[in-house]
Amino acid sequence: MSNENAPDPVIDALQGYKTCDISDALLKLKHPHGGFLSGLTMYSPNYQDDSTKIVGRAFTVKYYPRSEEAAVNLEGHYIDQVAPGSVVFISAPQGTVNALYGGLMSCRAQYLGAAGTVVDGRVRDLREHRQLAYPVFARGTSTVSPQEKLRVGEVNCRVSLQSPEQLDTIISPGDYLIGDIDGVVCLPQALAEQVVALMPSRVAADERIMGALKNGGSFTNASKEHRAGTKSAEDL
């Protein structure tokens, strides 16, 4: 019988890396966009706080317009179902001006042990999120609640990122979500072990290049020496 509360070695490994490191590894595996989820900004515990990082498995929530039928698959409020260590990912219909997430939700999520929340849409109650020191990433803010126009239709379902340039990006329940000052990355479960195996040598190479640059070395020579011919997005 599996223990849902057992430590996740992938999460433990990812704690030591930046979102940029994870994207670089995903690009090496030819995963679209390097897993980057565009348009999402850290609003809490402070705006673009460079000391904040979240890592966890996705608990997905999908909102629908009230005018549309939805395959409701939940009892009670979704926030009461959040598992410890997870990252709540909330999906909004495109063009939504309503906030989908507020301070009461962060209070409950934090109590249940969630790592943070990513809202593919708008949030409100910024002061409350910040007073809780609970990590929240979102596309923007709003003052109006969702009740008038929207309702939760599904949880733990596949959702599409609501970004015009990345509508082909899917977040599935259990995928790894990593967020820091550079943005949010979705690491598919199926690629997690490969990414974890790739990163140590690649990050170590970058550290050696940085050392060479600080000592006056040229980027061209340092890159040739330590990256052995790697190129494109890695050359940053």
C-alpha positions in Angstrom: 0.0 0.0 0.0 1.5 3.3 -1.1 2.1 6.2 1.4 0.8 9.4 -0.1 2.8 11.3 2.6 6.1 9.7 1.7 8.9 12.1 0.5 9.0 12.7 -3.2 12.7 12.4 -4.4 11.9 14.5 -7.5 10.6 17.4 -5.4 13.6 17.1 -3.1 16.0 17.2 -6.1 14.2 20.1 -7.8 14.5 22.3 -4.6 18.2 22.8 -5.5 17.6 24.2 -9.0 16.2 27.3 -10.6 13.3 27.4 -13.0 15.8 28.3 -15.7 17.8 25.2 -15.0 14.7 23.1 -15.4 13.7 24.8 -18.7 17.2 24.2 -20.1 17.0 20.5 -19.3 13.5 20.3 -20.8 14.7 22.0 -24.0 17.5 19.5 -24.2 14.7 16.8 -24.2 12.9 18.9 -26.9 9.9 19.6 -24.7 7.9 22.6 -26.1 8.7 26.0 -24.6 11.0 24.3 -22.0 8.0 23.9 -19.9 7.6 27.6 -19.3 4.1 28.9 -18.5 4.1 32.4 -20.0 2.5 35.5 -18.4 2.5 34.4 -14.8 4.0 36.7 -12.1 4.7 36.3 -8.4 2.4 38.5 -6.4 2.9 37.1 -2.9 4.5 36.8 -0.4 6.1 39.9 -2.1 6.0 41.0 -5.7 8.8 39.2 -7.5 10.6 38.2 -4.3 13.9 36.6 -5.3 13.9 34.5 -2.1 10.6 32.7 -2.8 10.4 29.4 -4.6 7.6 26.8 -4.9 7.9 23.1 -5.9 5.1 20.6 -5.9 2.7 18.4 -7.8 -0.1 20.1 -9.6 -3.6 20.0 -8.1 -5.7 21.4 -11.0 -8.9 23.4 -10.8 -10.9 24.3 -13.8 -13.4 27.2 -13.9 -16.3 27.3 -16.4 -18.7 30.1 -17.4 -21.9 29.6 -15.6 -23.7 29.6 -19.0 -21.8 26.4 -20.0 -22.3 22.8 -18.8 -19.4 21.3 -16.9 -18.5 17.8 -15.9 -18.7 18.5 -12.1 -16.5 15.9 -10.4 -16.2 17.3 -6.9 -18.1 17.4 -3.6 -17.9 20.4 -1.4 -15.3 23.1 -2.0 -12.2 22.3 -4.0 -9.9 24.0 -1.6 -10.7 21.3 1.1 -9.3 18.6 -1.2 -5.8 20.1 -1.6 -3.1 17.6 -0.6 0.0 18.6 1.5 2.9 19.7 -0.7 0.9 20.3 -3.8 0.7 23.4 -5.9 -2.8 24.5 -6.7 -3.2 25.4 -10.4 -6.4 27.3 -11.3 -7.5 27.6 -14.9 -9.8 30.4 -16.1 -11.7 30.8 -19.4 -10.0 33.3 -21.7 -10.9 36.9 -21.3 -12.0 36.5 -17.6 -11.9 39.8 -15.7 -13.1 38.1 -12.4 -10.7 37.1 -9.7 -10.6 33.3 -9.3 -8.7 33.2 -6.0 -8.7 35.2 -2.8 -7.3 35.4 0.7 -9.7 32.8 2.3 -8.5 30.2 -0.2 -4.8 30.9 0.6 -5.6 30.6 4.3 -7.1 27.1 3.8 -4.5 26.0 1.3 -1.7 27.0 3.7 -3.3 25.2 6.6 -3.5 22.0 4.5 0.2 22.3 3.6 0.1 23.4 0.0 3.4 24.7 -1.4 1.7 27.6 -3.2 -0.9 28.6 -5.8 -0.7 29.4 -9.5 -3.7 31.2 -11.1 -4.0 31.2 -14.9 -6.1 34.3 -14.5 -6.7 37.0 -11.9 -6.5 37.1 -8.1 -7.6 39.5 -5.4 -7.0 40.2 -1.7 -3.2 40.7 -2.2 -2.8 42.0 1.3 -4.3 38.8 2.8 -2.0 36.6 0.8 1.0 38.6 1.8 0.0 38.7 5.5 0.0 34.9 5.3 3.3 34.9 3.5 1.8 32.4 1.1 3.2 32.1 -2.5 0.8 33.2 -5.2 1.5 33.5 -8.9 -1.1 35.0 -11.3 -1.7 36.8 -14.6 -3.1 39.9 -12.8 -5.5 41.2 -10.2 -9.2 42.1 -10.0 -11.6 43.2 -7.3 -14.6 41.1 -8.4 -15.3 37.6 -7.2 -16.1 34.8 -9.7 -19.6 34.0 -8.4 -21.5 36.2 -10.9 -20.0 34.6 -14.0 -18.0 31.5 -13.2 -18.1 28.2 -11.3 -15.7 25.4 -10.6 -16.5 22.5 -12.9 -13.7 20.0 -12.5 -10.7 19.3 -10.3 -7.7 17.1 -11.0 -8.2 17.3 -14.7 -6.0 18.3 -17.6 -6.1 22.0 -18.3 -4.7 24.2 -21.1 -2.7 27.3 -20.4 -4.7 30.4 -21.3 -1.9 32.2 -23.1 -2.4 33.2 -26.8 1.1 32.0 -27.8 0.9 28.7 -25.8 -2.5 27.3 -26.1 -0.9 23.9 -26.8 0.5 23.8 -23.3 -1.2 21.3 -21.0 -0.9 21.0 -17.3 -1.9 17.5 -15.9 -2.7 16.5 -12.4 0.6 15.3 -10.7 2.9 17.2 -13.1 5.6 19.2 -11.2 5.1 22.9 -11.0 8.1 25.1 -10.1 7.9 28.8 -9.6 10.5 31.5 -8.7 11.4 35.0 -9.6 11.9 34.0 -13.3 8.5 32.5 -13.7 6.6 29.2 -13.6 7.6 25.9 -15.2 5.6 22.8 -15.7 7.7 19.6 -15.6 5.6 16.6 -16.9 5.8 13.5 -14.7 7.0 11.4 -17.5 10.1 13.6 -18.0 10.9 14.3 -14.3 13.6 11.6 -13.8 15.4 12.5 -17.0 15.4 16.2 -16.1 16.7 15.5 -12.6 19.5 13.4 -14.1 20.5 16.0 -16.7 20.7 19.1 -14.4 23.7 18.5 -12.1 26.4 18.4 -14.9 24.8 21.2 -16.8 24.5 23.5 -13.8 28.0 22.7 -12.7 29.2 23.7 -16.2 27.5 27.0 -15.9 29.1 27.6 -12.5 32.5 26.9 -14.0 31.8 29.3 -16.9 30.7 32.0 -14.4 34.0 31.5 -12.5 36.0 31.9 -15.7 34.1 35.1 -16.7 34.7 36.6 -13.3 38.4 36.1 -13.8 38.3 37.9 -17.1 37.9 35.0 -19.5 35.9 35.3 -22.7 32.6 33.7 -23.0 33.6 32.0 -26.2 36.5 30.2 -24.7 34.8 29.5 -21.4 31.8 28.0 -23.2 34.0 25.9 -25.5 35.9 24.5 -22.5 33.1 23.8 -20.1 30.1 23.1 -22.4 31.8 21.1 -25.0 29.9 22.6 -27.9 26.5 23.2 -26.3 24.6 26.1 -27.9 21.4 28.1 -28.5 19.3 28.7 -25.4 22.0 27.3 -23.1 24.3 30.2 -24.1 22.9 32.6 -21.5 
